[in-house]
Amino acid sequence: MTFVNEPEIAVDWPRNDYSRIPYRLFHDPQIYELEMQRVFRGPVWNYLGLEAELPNVNDFRTTFVGDVPVVVTRGPDGHVHAFVNRCAHRGAQIVRKTHGNAKDLICIYHRWCYSIDGSLIGIPFKRGLKGQGGMPDFDMAANGPEKLKVASLRGMIFGTFSERTEPLMHYLGAFGCGLIERMLKK
């Protein structure tokens, strides 16, 4: 599997059997970013939580996918949603609590407002103030936080950043699905 713009990293191993990992690899920012890309942001499914943690409409829970803060929510339609917990305006955290229930999620920095599914639904002064200024042509649909594709199995919620990720059941395979189904029998 290759990733777009993947850097080439040369590593001199002290022995050919990989039993000694060069210490610098644990602290190299380039390798850290490569690991985040491959392990968490690539075409992989990441565990986000349990549906039981979101029993009611408008419930939310925050988590992380690697180093990326994520909000997992239950929408009015009953579906589970997930999106990056960073305001599209200036990158501040949208949700600052670990869990709760809210109809709308509002960034404290400049008060941008998001629906429970992560869609941008309001910005201050969009129509200006007293007939002055404003942003009437601002496309709110194109300016929300990044959303994750979400799937669940037996109440376990998984998310992925990549549209290329295979369906969850194929990704986990018969063995992985079997383990989850045995552990979480109804």
Backbone torsions as a table, in degrees:
resi	resn	phi	psi	omega
1	MET	NA	131.3	177.2
2	THR	-116.0	149.9	-179.5
3	PHE	-115.0	149.7	179.2
4	VAL	-63.9	135.7	177.7
5	ASN	56.4	33.6	-179.8
6	GLU	-74.7	125.4	-178.6
7	PRO	-73.4	152.6	173.5
8	GLU	-90.0	127.6	-178.2
9	ILE	-122.2	118.1	178.2
10	ALA	-90.1	131.8	-179.8
11	VAL	-128.6	127.5	175.2
12	ASP	-96.6	106.6	-180.0
13	TRP	-83.7	136.0	-178.0
14	PRO	-66.6	-26.9	178.4
15	ARG	-136.5	154.6	-177.7
16	ASN	-79.3	-4.2	-177.1
17	ASP	-98.8	6.5	177.9
18	TYR	60.8	20.2	179.8
19	SER	-80.5	-15.9	177.9
20	ARG	-123.0	112.9	-179.8
21	ILE	-90.0	127.1	178.8
22	PRO	-56.7	129.0	-174.1
23	TYR	-55.7	-35.4	-177.3
24	ARG	-61.5	-24.1	-179.3
25	LEU	-64.8	-24.9	179.6
26	PHE	-76.9	-12.7	-173.7
27	HIS	-127.5	2.4	-177.2
28	ASP	-79.1	117.8	-178.1
29	PRO	-62.0	-31.6	179.1
30	GLN	-67.5	-40.7	178.2
31	ILE	-70.0	-39.0	176.8
32	TYR	-57.5	-48.7	-179.5
33	GLU	-63.1	-40.0	177.5
34	LEU	-62.4	-42.3	177.5
35	GLU	-64.4	-43.3	177.9
36	MET	-59.0	-42.4	180.0
37	GLN	-64.8	-48.8	-176.2
38	ARG	-71.8	-45.6	-171.7
39	VAL	-81.2	-36.0	-172.3
40	PHE	-116.2	-32.8	-174.0
41	ARG	-102.4	-4.0	-179.7
42	GLY	-80.8	-164.7	-179.9
43	PRO	-77.9	65.5	-178.1
44	VAL	-132.2	156.1	174.2
45	TRP	-97.6	134.2	178.8
46	ASN	-117.0	138.9	177.1
47	TYR	-67.9	129.7	-179.7
48	LEU	-110.8	-27.8	-177.7
49	GLY	157.0	-165.0	-179.8
50	LEU	-115.5	143.0	176.2
51	GLU	-59.5	-29.4	178.9
52	ALA	-63.2	-20.3	177.6
53	GLU	-78.6	-9.1	-179.7
54	LEU	-127.5	62.9	-173.4
55	PRO	-70.6	-26.7	-173.2
56	ASN	-115.7	156.1	173.1
57	VAL	-56.6	139.4	179.4
58	ASN	73.0	9.4	173.3
59	ASP	-72.6	148.1	175.9
60	PHE	-139.8	158.4	175.8
61	ARG	-147.3	138.8	177.2
62	THR	-99.6	150.7	179.2
63	THR	-155.1	-171.0	176.1
64	PHE	-132.5	145.9	167.9
65	VAL	-115.4	100.0	-170.4
66	GLY	66.5	-121.1	178.7
67	ASP	-103.0	10.8	-177.9
68	VAL	-97.8	120.6	177.5
69	PRO	-72.2	136.3	-175.4
70	VAL	-132.4	145.3	172.6
71	VAL	-110.2	130.3	175.6
72	VAL	-112.2	130.1	-174.0
73	THR	-134.5	162.3	170.1
74	ARG	-114.2	117.2	-177.4
75	GLY	-79.0	172.0	178.9
76	PRO	-59.7	-24.6	178.1
77	ASP	-82.6	-1.3	-179.8
78	GLY	89.0	-11.0	-179.1
79	HIS	-77.5	151.6	177.5
80	VAL	-92.1	136.9	179.9
81	HIS	-126.0	158.9	175.0
82	ALA	-148.0	141.6	178.9
83	PHE	-153.3	160.9	-179.5
84	VAL	-66.8	132.4	-177.3
85	ASN	-85.0	58.2	176.7
86	ARG	-140.8	128.3	179.2
87	CYS	-63.0	136.6	-180.0
88	ALA	-67.5	-15.6	-177.2
89	HIS	-79.9	-61.4	-176.5
90	ARG	-129.8	7.3	174.7
91	GLY	82.6	7.2	177.3
92	ALA	-69.5	156.8	175.2
93	GLN	-62.9	135.6	176.2
94	ILE	-81.2	-52.5	-178.0
95	VAL	-105.1	124.0	-176.8
96	ARG	-106.0	-7.5	177.5
97	LYS	-95.4	158.9	178.6
98	THR	-75.3	-30.0	-179.8
99	HIS	-161.7	165.6	178.5
100	GLY	162.5	-162.5	-179.7
101	ASN	-140.6	128.5	-178.7
102	ALA	-154.6	140.8	177.6
103	LYS	-73.1	-41.7	178.3
104	ASP	-127.4	155.2	178.1
105	LEU	-118.6	121.5	-172.0
106	ILE	-118.1	126.6	176.5
107	CYS	-71.0	132.7	-177.3
108	ILE	-75.6	-16.9	-173.9
109	TYR	-70.4	-59.3	178.7
110	HIS	-128.6	16.4	172.5
111	ARG	67.0	29.6	172.3
112	TRP	-69.2	138.5	-173.0
113	CYS	-113.6	133.9	-178.2
114	TYR	-121.9	146.1	173.9
115	SER	-75.5	172.7	-176.8
116	ILE	-66.5	-17.4	176.6
117	ASP	-93.4	3.2	177.0
118	GLY	94.3	3.0	179.1
119	SER	-79.2	138.0	176.7
120	LEU	-71.2	124.0	-177.5
121	ILE	-121.5	-7.1	179.0
122	GLY	-166.4	141.7	173.8
123	ILE	-133.5	144.7	179.5
124	PRO	-63.4	142.4	173.6
125	PHE	60.3	29.1	177.8
126	LYS	-58.4	-36.6	178.7
127	ARG	-95.4	8.8	179.5
128	GLY	85.7	-165.1	-179.1
129	LEU	-137.5	119.3	179.9
130	LYS	53.8	44.3	176.8
131	GLY	79.0	4.1	-178.0
132	GLN	-113.1	138.4	173.8
133	GLY	70.0	-149.6	-178.6
134	GLY	100.5	172.8	179.8
135	MET	-135.8	68.0	-174.3
136	PRO	-63.5	-24.5	-178.4
137	ASP	-95.7	6.1	-178.2
138	PHE	-65.5	125.9	-178.5
139	ASP	-91.1	98.8	-177.6
140	MET	-67.7	-32.4	-179.3
141	ALA	-64.1	-27.1	-178.4
142	ALA	-92.4	3.6	-173.0
143	ASN	-128.6	33.9	176.6
144	GLY	-97.9	175.7	176.5
145	PRO	-69.6	160.2	179.0
146	GLU	-65.6	133.2	179.2
147	LYS	-100.9	147.8	176.9
148	LEU	-98.5	148.6	169.9
149	LYS	-77.5	135.1	-173.1
150	VAL	-122.3	141.7	173.3
151	ALA	-146.5	158.3	177.8
152	SER	-139.0	156.4	177.8
153	LEU	-139.5	120.6	180.0
154	ARG	50.6	35.4	177.2
155	GLY	88.9	-3.1	175.1
156	MET	-90.0	127.1	-177.1
157	ILE	-97.5	131.8	177.5
158	PHE	-124.2	151.1	177.9
159	GLY	-139.5	155.1	177.6
160	THR	-140.8	147.1	176.5
161	PHE	-85.5	-16.7	-171.7
162	SER	-101.4	133.2	174.2
163	GLU	-74.3	-15.9	-179.0
164	ARG	-83.3	-5.8	-177.3
165	THR	-66.1	132.7	178.8
166	GLU	-65.4	161.0	178.3
167	PRO	-54.4	146.9	-174.9
168	LEU	-52.3	-45.8	-177.2
169	MET	-62.2	-38.0	177.0
170	HIS	-70.6	-39.7	-178.8
171	TYR	-62.0	-45.8	-179.2
172	LEU	-74.6	-29.1	-178.8
173	GLY	73.6	173.4	-178.3
174	ALA	-61.2	-39.7	-178.4
175	PHE	-66.0	-50.1	-179.1
176	GLY	-63.2	-44.5	178.3
177	CYS	-63.8	-39.7	179.0
178	GLY	-61.7	-41.7	178.0
179	LEU	-61.2	-47.8	-179.3
180	ILE	-63.6	-43.3	-179.2
181	GLU	-65.4	-35.4	177.3
182	ARG	-70.7	-38.9	-178.2
183	MET	-74.1	-32.0	-174.3
184	LEU	-118.1	49.6	177.8
185	LYS	-63.1	146.9	177.3
186	LYS	-85.5	NA	NA
